[in-house]
């Protein structure tokens, strides 16, 4: 039921758009390598590319990354490293999917049609230009804790909703199709795919932040940055700050929404049980089960162990 906490770990987020062949063979080989190296996380494979987040010892993670880079289809594999005191994942999953990031609009050749990269060091200057429209391609629970101040927020619940928002945006802005569009997301994969869709709609000058917010926070110092807040990440750390330091947010066990320090002062917040986003919608049975789970988490902490599951509070 419990795992010992290993404090000497790294997290690697990776992706690459390319036409990948022999998916079943690659899946089997990659899963075996991950198991041999005691690497945990999730890697998605599709004919459009590879996408994943994994954690483990640095040398072990590097073995997995080197194996992917050895594939003949892989050119520049985008990898972002960060430290973690948590294991972040409970198992290793390698899956074959229709898309490595689900947009749901059919075939888009991202490798051939995506926009142009903007390096993190050039991003602030570029998005400050008057002829540039900045678009955040993430979801509402991500943008709620941090974003670039001048960015448009599509207010989506999932990336699959982005095309519908983009269609309406294009209808309203088709007269200015030559306007420069700058897009960003957490690690670069969503904005790269979204940039392809925007070009397909008719926008000619589309750009995206290379390496996403994570690379930006790693390379751009706090004195220079136009970023406001923290960056939501899809692992037990929940959020990261400048320099990729672990952030101040937790995750509500009941509704999966980010929980701030201010939220914790609310009467609607109960550690591991509820937060202001879900307090009024939780059944009595769910409350009892959540309280029992939180009790087990606190007991495991006293023993210096990690309770199986996400780090919510």
ROBAVO-236661 format. One line per 2 residues: their letters; for each residue x, y, z of C-alpha. Coordinates in steps of 0.5 Angstrom, whole numbers, plus 500, padded with zeros to 3 digits. Layout:
A	X:Y:Z ~ ...
This chain:
XX	500:500:500 ~ 506:505:501
XX	512:506:498 ~ 519:509:501
XX	520:516:499 ~ 526:517:494
XX	529:524:494 ~ 534:523:489
XX	530:524:483 ~ 529:528:476
XX	523:529:472 ~ 523:529:465
XX	518:532:460 ~ 519:530:453
XX	515:530:446 ~ 517:530:438
XX	512:531:432 ~ 514:526:427
XX	511:520:423 ~ 513:514:428
XX	513:507:425 ~ 512:500:428
XX	509:503:434 ~ 507:496:437
XX	515:494:437 ~ 517:501:440
XX	512:500:445 ~ 514:493:447
XX	521:495:447 ~ 520:502:451
XX	516:499:456 ~ 522:493:458
XX	527:499:458 ~ 523:503:463
XX	522:497:467 ~ 529:495:467
XX	531:502:469 ~ 526:503:475
XX	523:509:471 ~ 516:511:472
XX	511:515:468 ~ 507:515:462
XX	509:515:455 ~ 504:516:449
XX	506:513:442 ~ 502:515:436
XX	503:516:428 ~ 504:523:429
XX	510:523:435 ~ 512:521:442
XX	510:525:448 ~ 511:523:455
XX	513:525:463 ~ 518:520:466
XX	521:520:473 ~ 527:516:476
XX	534:517:477 ~ 538:521:473
XX	542:516:469 ~ 536:511:469
XX	532:517:465 ~ 537:518:461
XX	537:511:458 ~ 530:511:456
XX	531:518:453 ~ 537:516:449
XX	533:510:447 ~ 528:514:444
XX	533:519:441 ~ 536:512:437
XX	529:511:433 ~ 530:513:426
XX	524:518:426 ~ 527:522:431
XX	530:529:430 ~ 530:534:435
XX	527:531:441 ~ 525:536:446
XX	526:534:453 ~ 526:539:460
XX	529:536:466 ~ 527:538:473
XX	528:536:480 ~ 523:533:485
XX	523:530:492 ~ 517:526:490
XX	516:520:486 ~ 510:523:482
XX	508:517:479 ~ 506:510:481
XX	507:506:475 ~ 510:506:468
XX	505:506:462 ~ 507:506:455
XX	500:507:451 ~ 499:507:443
XX	494:513:442 ~ 491:516:436
XX	494:523:438 ~ 500:524:443
XX	496:530:445 ~ 488:530:443
XX	485:535:439 ~ 480:531:435
XX	480:535:429 ~ 483:529:424
XX	490:529:421 ~ 494:535:422
XX	501:534:420 ~ 504:538:425
XX	511:536:423 ~ 510:540:417
XX	505:545:418 ~ 507:548:425
XX	509:555:427 ~ 516:558:428
XX	519:557:434 ~ 521:563:439
XX	526:562:444 ~ 525:563:451
XX	530:569:451 ~ 526:573:446
XX	519:571:448 ~ 518:577:452
XX	520:582:447 ~ 516:579:442
XX	510:578:445 ~ 510:586:447
XX	510:588:440 ~ 503:591:438
XX	502:587:432 ~ 502:580:436
XX	496:577:439 ~ 498:572:445
XX	494:566:446 ~ 495:561:452
XX	493:554:449 ~ 492:551:456
XX	486:550:460 ~ 482:554:465
XX	485:551:472 ~ 492:552:469
XX	491:559:467 ~ 488:561:474
XX	494:560:477 ~ 499:563:472
XX	499:566:465 ~ 503:572:461
XX	499:578:463 ~ 497:580:456
XX	495:573:453 ~ 488:571:451
XX	485:565:455 ~ 480:561:451
XX	477:558:458 ~ 477:551:456
XX	476:545:460 ~ 480:540:455
XX	485:541:449 ~ 480:538:445
XX	475:544:446 ~ 481:549:443
XX	479:548:435 ~ 472:550:437
XX	475:557:440 ~ 480:558:435
XX	474:557:429 ~ 470:563:432
XX	477:567:434 ~ 479:566:426
XX	472:568:424 ~ 473:575:428
XX	480:576:426 ~ 480:573:419
XX	480:580:416 ~ 487:581:420
XX	490:574:418 ~ 497:577:417
XX	497:579:424 ~ 502:575:428
XX	500:570:433 ~ 504:568:439
XX	502:561:442 ~ 504:558:449
XX	503:552:453 ~ 506:548:459
XX	512:544:455 ~ 511:546:448
XX	507:540:445 ~ 500:543:445
XX	502:550:443 ~ 506:547:437
XX	500:543:435 ~ 495:549:436
XX	500:553:431 ~ 499:548:426
XX	491:548:427 ~ 491:556:426
XX	495:556:420 ~ 490:551:417
XX	485:556:419 ~ 489:561:415
XX	493:565:419 ~ 500:566:416
XX	504:568:421 ~ 504:563:427
XX	509:563:433 ~ 510:558:439
XX	514:559:445 ~ 520:553:444
XX	520:549:450 ~ 514:552:453
XX	513:555:460 ~ 517:550:463
XX	523:552:459 ~ 522:560:460
XX	522:559:467 ~ 528:555:467
XX	532:560:463 ~ 529:567:464
XX	530:570:471 ~ 525:573:475
XX	528:580:474 ~ 526:580:467
XX	520:576:466 ~ 513:578:464
XX	510:571:467 ~ 505:572:473
XX	504:567:478 ~ 506:559:477
XX	505:554:472 ~ 501:548:473
XX	504:541:472 ~ 501:534:471
XX	505:531:477 ~ 505:531:484
XX	509:537:485 ~ 502:541:482
XX	506:547:480 ~ 513:550:479
XX	516:557:480 ~ 521:561:477
XX	528:557:476 ~ 523:551:476
XX	523:551:484 ~ 517:547:487
XX	511:552:487 ~ 506:553:493
XX	500:550:490 ~ 497:543:492
XX	491:539:489 ~ 484:538:491
XX	483:531:492 ~ 476:531:491
XX	475:536:484 ~ 483:536:482
XX	483:544:482 ~ 489:547:484
XX	489:550:492 ~ 492:556:493
XX	495:558:500 ~ 489:563:500
XX	484:558:499 ~ 486:554:505
XX	484:560:509 ~ 477:559:507
XX	472:555:512 ~ 470:551:505
XX	477:548:505 ~ 479:541:509
XX	486:538:507 ~ 485:532:503
XX	477:533:503 ~ 475:539:500
XX	476:546:497 ~ 472:552:495
XX	471:550:488 ~ 467:543:490
XX	465:544:498 ~ 458:545:496
XX	458:539:491 ~ 461:533:495
XX	456:528:498 ~ 456:525:505
XX	459:519:503 ~ 465:522:499
XX	466:526:505 ~ 467:520:510
XX	471:516:505 ~ 476:522:503
XX	477:524:511 ~ 479:516:512
XX	484:517:506 ~ 487:523:509
XX	488:520:515 ~ 492:514:512
XX	496:519:508 ~ 498:523:515
XX	500:516:518 ~ 504:514:512
XX	508:521:513 ~ 509:520:520
XX	513:513:518 ~ 517:517:513
XX	513:513:507 ~ 509:516:501
XX	502:514:501 ~ 500:511:494
XX	497:517:490 ~ 497:524:488
XX	500:529:493 ~ 494:533:494
X	495:537:500
